[in-house]
Amino acid sequence: MKTKNQERIKLIEKGINPDEGMNITEYRNLNFAVLFISFAVGLLTAHLLVISYEPLDSFVTYLSMILLFGGIGFLINYLIVKNRLTK
């Protein structure tokens, strides 16, 4: 709490409104939205790969695609938040 108050005071001293912009709920919602969309794309991609290529191990394919697209989703989320904070 003390650190948060100190950060708010520093922002006010710089002339920045700390209540302006996205709040924590919007960040959380954006995070979940991008993450779930990327998981869905990963599942779809894994399913298409398993159907197309019979010799692939389905568990490894599903797991790797979910992790790959989940990581891409986190990266996209980071870039969106960073872009909004710099504006």
C-alpha positions as CSV (number, residue, x, y, z in Angstrom):
1,M,0.0,0.0,0.0
2,K,2.8,2.4,0.9
3,T,4.6,1.7,-2.3
4,K,1.5,2.2,-4.4
5,N,0.8,5.6,-2.6
6,Q,4.4,6.7,-3.3
7,E,4.1,5.8,-7.0
8,R,0.8,7.8,-7.2
9,I,2.5,10.8,-5.5
10,K,5.4,10.6,-7.9
11,L,3.0,10.5,-10.9
12,I,1.1,13.5,-9.5
13,E,4.4,15.4,-9.0
14,K,5.2,14.8,-12.7
15,G,1.8,16.2,-13.7
16,I,0.4,12.8,-14.7
17,N,-3.1,11.8,-13.6
18,P,-2.7,8.3,-12.0
19,D,-6.3,7.5,-12.5
20,E,-6.2,8.2,-16.2
21,G,-5.9,5.3,-18.7
22,M,-6.5,1.6,-18.2
23,N,-7.2,0.4,-14.7
24,I,-6.1,-3.0,-13.3
25,T,-9.5,-4.7,-14.2
26,E,-9.0,-3.7,-17.9
27,Y,-5.5,-5.1,-17.9
28,R,-6.7,-8.4,-16.3
29,N,-9.6,-8.7,-18.8
30,L,-7.3,-8.0,-21.7
31,N,-4.8,-10.6,-20.4
32,F,-7.5,-13.3,-20.1
33,A,-9.0,-12.5,-23.5
34,V,-5.7,-12.7,-25.4
35,L,-4.7,-15.8,-23.5
36,F,-7.9,-17.7,-24.1
37,I,-7.9,-16.7,-27.8
38,S,-4.4,-17.9,-28.2
39,F,-5.1,-21.2,-26.4
40,A,-8.1,-21.7,-28.8
41,V,-5.9,-21.0,-31.8
42,G,-3.3,-23.4,-30.4
43,L,-5.9,-26.2,-29.9
44,L,-7.2,-25.7,-33.4
45,T,-3.7,-25.8,-34.9
46,A,-2.8,-28.9,-32.9
47,H,-6.0,-30.6,-34.0
48,L,-5.4,-29.8,-37.6
49,L,-1.8,-31.1,-37.3
50,V,-2.9,-34.3,-35.7
51,I,-5.6,-34.9,-38.4
52,S,-3.2,-34.1,-41.2
53,Y,-0.1,-36.0,-40.1
54,E,-0.9,-39.5,-38.6
55,P,2.5,-40.2,-37.1
56,L,2.4,-37.2,-34.8
57,D,1.9,-38.0,-31.1
58,S,-1.3,-36.2,-30.2
59,F,-0.5,-35.4,-26.6
60,V,2.9,-33.8,-27.5
61,T,1.3,-31.9,-30.4
62,Y,-1.6,-30.5,-28.3
63,L,0.7,-29.5,-25.4
64,S,3.3,-27.9,-27.6
65,M,0.8,-25.9,-29.6
66,I,-1.0,-24.7,-26.5
67,L,2.3,-23.6,-24.9
68,L,3.5,-22.0,-28.2
69,F,0.4,-20.0,-28.8
70,G,0.0,-19.2,-25.1
71,G,3.4,-17.7,-25.2
72,I,2.6,-15.7,-28.3
73,G,-0.6,-14.5,-26.6
74,F,1.4,-13.3,-23.6
75,L,3.8,-11.5,-25.9
76,I,0.9,-9.8,-27.8
77,N,-0.7,-8.8,-24.5
78,Y,2.6,-7.3,-23.3
79,L,3.0,-5.3,-26.6
80,I,-0.6,-4.0,-26.3
81,V,-0.2,-2.9,-22.7
82,K,3.2,-1.3,-23.4
83,N,1.7,0.6,-26.4
84,R,-1.2,1.9,-24.3
85,L,1.0,3.0,-21.5
86,T,3.4,5.0,-23.8
87,K,0.4,7.0,-25.2
